[in-house]
Amino acid sequence: MPEDLLVRTLEKSRQIKISVIGRTSGRTITLPVWFVHANDVLWLLPVHGSQTHWYRNIRKNPTIRIKVGSKEGTFKAQSSSCSTTSSRPK
């Protein structure tokens, strides 16, 4: 997906859907997540900090699928020391 199209779609949304691989089940788990897009970085906001299950899942397997509206893409997540997660294209 062209990156500029994803960015334009993000500007119109407050929530995205992410799909991660369960750290123990190995199954794909999809759920809505709040985000902030700033300085070409997509920050995902774990409501319960580092105890949020999707956050713990991406720490084990950083591949993440993001869907906003009808647009979607696969990214490599990077966790930060302040219990938030950013995603950059693979």
NUSEMI-669311 format. One line per field, with one value per atom (N, C-alpha, C): atom name; residue number from 1; x, y, z. Coordinates in Angstrom, 3 decimals. Layout:
! NUSEMI-669311
atom <- CA, ...
n <- NUM, ...
xx <- X, ...
yy <- Y, ...
zz <- Z, ...
***
This chain:
! NUSEMI-669311
atom <- N, CA, C, N, CA, C, N, CA, C, N, CA, C, N, CA, C, N, CA, C, N, CA, C, N, CA, C, N, CA, C, N, CA, C, N, CA, C, N, CA, C, N, CA, C, N, CA, C, N, CA, C, N, CA, C, N, CA, C, N, CA, C, N, CA, C, N, CA, C, N, CA, C, N, CA, C, N, CA, C, N, CA, C, N, CA, C, N, CA, C, N, CA, C, N, CA, C, N, CA, C, N, CA, C, N, CA, C, N, CA, C, N, CA, C, N, CA, C, N, CA, C, N, CA, C, N, CA, C, N, CA, C, N, CA, C, N, CA, C, N, CA, C, N, CA, C, N, CA, C, N, CA, C, N, CA, C, N, CA, C, N, CA, C, N, CA, C, N, CA, C, N, CA, C, N, CA, C, N, CA, C, N, CA, C, N, CA, C, N, CA, C, N, CA, C, N, CA, C, N, CA, C, N, CA, C, N, CA, C, N, CA, C, N, CA, C, N, CA, C, N, CA, C, N, CA, C, N, CA, C, N, CA, C, N, CA, C, N, CA, C, N, CA, C, N, CA, C, N, CA, C, N, CA, C, N, CA, C, N, CA, C, N, CA, C, N, CA, C, N, CA, C, N, CA, C, N, CA, C, N, CA, C, N, CA, C, N, CA, C, N, CA, C, N, CA, C, N, CA, C, N, CA, C, N, CA, C, N, CA, C, N, CA, C
n <- 1, 1, 1, 2, 2, 2, 3, 3, 3, 4, 4, 4, 5, 5, 5, 6, 6, 6, 7, 7, 7, 8, 8, 8, 9, 9, 9, 10, 10, 10, 11, 11, 11, 12, 12, 12, 13, 13, 13, 14, 14, 14, 15, 15, 15, 16, 16, 16, 17, 17, 17, 18, 18, 18, 19, 19, 19, 20, 20, 20, 21, 21, 21, 22, 22, 22, 23, 23, 23, 24, 24, 24, 25, 25, 25, 26, 26, 26, 27, 27, 27, 28, 28, 28, 29, 29, 29, 30, 30, 30, 31, 31, 31, 32, 32, 32, 33, 33, 33, 34, 34, 34, 35, 35, 35, 36, 36, 36, 37, 37, 37, 38, 38, 38, 39, 39, 39, 40, 40, 40, 41, 41, 41, 42, 42, 42, 43, 43, 43, 44, 44, 44, 45, 45, 45, 46, 46, 46, 47, 47, 47, 48, 48, 48, 49, 49, 49, 50, 50, 50, 51, 51, 51, 52, 52, 52, 53, 53, 53, 54, 54, 54, 55, 55, 55, 56, 56, 56, 57, 57, 57, 58, 58, 58, 59, 59, 59, 60, 60, 60, 61, 61, 61, 62, 62, 62, 63, 63, 63, 64, 64, 64, 65, 65, 65, 66, 66, 66, 67, 67, 67, 68, 68, 68, 69, 69, 69, 70, 70, 70, 71, 71, 71, 72, 72, 72, 73, 73, 73, 74, 74, 74, 75, 75, 75, 76, 76, 76, 77, 77, 77, 78, 78, 78, 79, 79, 79, 80, 80, 80, 81, 81, 81, 82, 82, 82, 83, 83, 83, 84, 84, 84, 85, 85, 85, 86, 86, 86, 87, 87, 87, 88, 88, 88, 89, 89, 89, 90, 90, 90
xx <- 0.851, 0.000, 0.892, 0.580, 1.375, 1.293, 2.441, 2.517, 1.705, 1.696, 0.946, -0.559, -1.063, -2.480, -2.811, -1.942, -2.133, -2.113, -1.182, -1.070, -2.339, -2.842, -4.082, -5.258, -5.314, -6.396, -6.242, -5.024, -4.792, -5.249, -5.047, -5.422, -6.919, -7.720, -9.170, -9.695, -8.819, -9.245, -8.676, -9.323, -8.824, -8.434, -8.928, -8.721, -8.376, -7.507, -7.167, -7.412, -7.402, -7.447, -6.063, -5.593, -4.306, -4.543, -3.691, -3.682, -2.286, -2.217, -0.942, -1.042, 0.097, 0.137, 0.218, -0.688, -0.697, 0.610, 1.199, 2.515, 2.489, 1.349, 1.269, 0.398, -0.667, -1.588, -1.087, -0.338, 0.102, -0.999, -2.173, -3.299, -3.249, -3.857, -3.977, -5.095, -4.794, -5.747, -5.903, -7.149, -7.426, -8.251, -7.843, -8.567, -8.348, -9.262, -9.109, -8.110, -7.366, -6.351, -6.346, -6.182, -5.998, -4.559, -4.360, -3.016, -2.802, -1.532, -1.123, -0.145, -0.347, 0.577, 1.299, 2.603, 3.395, 4.801, 5.303, 6.675, 6.958, 6.016, 6.138, 6.257, 5.809, 5.792, 4.363, 3.928, 2.610, 2.784, 2.309, 2.409, 1.111, 1.195, 0.025, -0.039, -1.232, -1.382, -1.972, -1.141, -1.657, -2.333, -3.625, -4.409, -3.864, -3.407, -2.891, -1.365, -0.730, 0.732, 1.331, 2.446, 3.163, 2.442, 1.357, 0.574, -0.521, -0.724, -1.705, -1.294, -2.234, -1.888, -1.319, -1.910, -1.361, 0.062, 0.356, 1.713, 2.678, 2.270, 3.105, 3.287, 2.244, 2.343, 3.364, 3.355, 4.310, 5.730, 5.884, 7.246, 7.837, 6.996, 7.471, 7.573, 6.579, 6.574, 6.187, 7.155, 6.886, 6.160, 5.814, 5.054, 3.628, 3.149, 1.825, 1.127, -0.141, -0.965, -1.857, -1.882, -2.660, -3.709, -4.943, -6.030, -6.690, -6.817, -7.515, -8.453, -9.743, -10.721, -10.567, -10.465, -10.277, -8.805, -7.923, -6.483, -5.807, -4.845, -4.116, -2.711, -1.853, -0.477, 0.168, 1.284, 2.036, 3.289, 3.577, 4.686, 5.490, 6.609, 7.462, 7.351, 6.832, 6.653, 7.952, 8.139, 9.271, 8.717, 9.045, 8.548, 9.510, 8.960, 9.800, 9.834, 10.734, 10.887, 9.762, 8.918, 7.826, 6.504, 6.571, 5.405, 4.466, 5.019, 4.234, 4.899, 4.231, 4.750, 4.633, 5.675, 5.611, 5.750, 5.240, 5.320, 5.914, 6.794, 7.389, 7.211, 7.034, 6.879, 8.062, 7.772, 8.835, 9.700
yy <- -1.173, 0.000, 1.230, 2.211, 3.440, 4.109, 4.494, 5.063, 6.346, 7.201, 8.457, 8.213, 7.152, 6.812, 6.366, 5.580, 5.160, 6.373, 7.278, 8.473, 9.318, 9.513, 10.291, 9.620, 8.312, 7.577, 7.668, 7.609, 7.736, 9.088, 10.138, 11.491, 11.628, 10.738, 10.797, 9.861, 9.153, 8.125, 8.369, 7.791, 7.831, 6.444, 5.446, 4.070, 3.226, 2.252, 1.311, -0.095, -1.061, -2.465, -3.044, -3.779, -4.456, -5.955, -6.695, -8.149, -8.546, -9.318, -9.801, -11.311, -11.958, -13.392, -13.616, -14.435, -14.734, -15.386, -14.895, -15.372, -16.810, -17.306, -18.713, -19.541, -18.945, -19.703, -19.824, -18.818, -18.805, -18.390, -18.054, -17.649, -16.153, -15.764, -14.348, -13.738, -12.623, -11.915, -10.511, -10.097, -8.777, -7.977, -6.733, -5.887, -4.412, -3.545, -2.104, -1.499, -0.507, 0.152, 1.640, 2.461, 3.902, 4.155, 5.249, 5.553, 7.050, 7.407, 8.781, 8.674, 9.484, 9.525, 10.868, 10.821, 12.050, 11.811, 12.754, 12.695, 11.384, 10.960, 9.737, 8.460, 8.494, 7.304, 7.089, 5.846, 5.483, 4.897, 5.622, 5.198, 4.517, 3.275, 2.538, 2.677, 2.897, 3.218, 2.042, 1.306, 0.204, 0.745, 0.533, 1.097, 0.676, -0.554, -1.056, -1.159, -0.298, -0.276, -1.589, -1.965, -3.161, -4.452, -4.373, -5.563, -5.835, -4.916, -5.115, -6.331, -7.245, -8.500, -8.305, -7.387, -7.223, -6.692, -5.861, -5.333, -6.474, -7.356, -8.504, -9.439, -9.564, -10.405, -9.861, -8.549, -8.015, -7.974, -8.019, -8.123, -9.477, -10.501, -11.835, -11.973, -11.446, -11.508, -10.128, -9.337, -7.939, -7.718, -8.770, -8.586, -8.202, -7.110, -6.586, -6.163, -6.510, -6.088, -4.957, -3.863, -2.693, -2.434, -2.198, -1.867, -0.589, 0.360, 1.615, 1.857, 1.865, 1.929, 0.692, 0.890, -0.243, -0.468, 0.329, 0.228, -0.625, -1.452, -2.252, -2.550, -2.896, -3.219, -3.975, -4.632, -5.387, -4.608, -4.530, -3.729, -4.507, -3.955, -4.485, -3.503, -3.960, -3.097, -3.012, -1.879, -1.668, -1.127, -1.767, -1.250, -0.192, 0.746, 1.786, 1.609, 2.284, 2.148, 2.805, 3.596, 4.251, 3.505, 2.216, 1.332, 1.713, 2.233, 2.465, 1.727, 1.620, 0.859, 1.678, 1.653, 2.329, 1.286, 1.600, 0.677, 1.408, 0.734, 1.261, 0.209, 0.618, -0.356, -1.314, -2.552, -3.572, -3.243
zz <- 0.000, 0.000, 0.000, -0.837, -0.824, 0.547, 1.070, 2.418, 2.557, 1.524, 1.625, 1.737, 1.113, 1.225, 2.645, 3.255, 4.646, 5.574, 5.373, 6.218, 6.106, 4.905, 4.730, 5.426, 5.382, 6.045, 7.556, 8.074, 9.517, 10.040, 9.251, 9.668, 9.922, 9.347, 9.493, 10.577, 11.256, 12.214, 13.604, 14.588, 15.968, 16.456, 15.743, 16.169, 14.948, 15.142, 14.085, 14.609, 13.705, 14.116, 13.887, 14.877, 14.723, 14.811, 14.121, 14.223, 14.654, 15.736, 16.274, 16.448, 16.628, 16.875, 18.374, 18.908, 20.335, 20.769, 21.837, 22.282, 22.754, 23.250, 23.675, 22.740, 22.206, 21.343, 19.906, 19.438, 18.050, 17.085, 17.604, 16.761, 16.471, 15.349, 15.011, 15.851, 16.493, 17.345, 16.767, 16.520, 15.956, 16.951, 17.177, 18.119, 17.799, 18.264, 18.038, 19.021, 18.551, 19.383, 19.066, 20.095, 19.899, 19.474, 18.760, 18.260, 18.175, 18.021, 17.713, 16.556, 15.543, 14.411, 14.457, 14.707, 14.808, 14.274, 13.509, 12.993, 12.256, 11.421, 10.618, 11.443, 12.682, 13.536, 14.009, 13.980, 14.478, 15.874, 16.878, 18.274, 18.680, 19.084, 19.553, 21.062, 21.584, 22.997, 23.778, 24.524, 25.337, 26.598, 26.716, 27.814, 29.183, 29.301, 30.575, 30.576, 29.810, 29.785, 29.320, 29.893, 29.461, 29.830, 30.572, 30.892, 29.855, 28.913, 27.849, 27.031, 26.788, 26.109, 24.710, 23.902, 22.562, 22.620, 23.599, 23.764, 24.086, 24.984, 25.346, 24.148, 23.323, 22.128, 21.134, 20.889, 19.914, 20.455, 21.761, 22.311, 21.937, 21.840, 21.462, 19.942, 19.212, 17.749, 17.226, 16.760, 16.395, 15.073, 14.345, 13.116, 13.472, 12.876, 13.204, 11.922, 11.822, 10.685, 11.173, 10.437, 10.822, 9.744, 10.193, 9.271, 9.755, 8.845, 9.126, 7.944, 8.232, 7.142, 6.278, 4.981, 4.061, 3.717, 4.296, 4.023, 5.088, 4.683, 5.652, 5.159, 6.105, 5.784, 6.930, 6.619, 7.621, 7.974, 9.265, 9.766, 10.805, 11.160, 12.219, 13.379, 14.515, 15.682, 16.476, 17.140, 18.040, 19.337, 20.447, 21.721, 22.239, 22.997, 23.579, 25.089, 25.742, 27.186, 27.971, 27.302, 28.016, 27.827, 27.571, 27.443, 26.316, 25.229, 24.030, 22.894, 21.792, 20.674, 19.406, 18.594, 17.307, 16.222, 15.034, 13.904, 12.719, 12.037, 10.813, 9.731, 8.461, 7.382, 7.325, 6.950, 6.791, 5.603
***
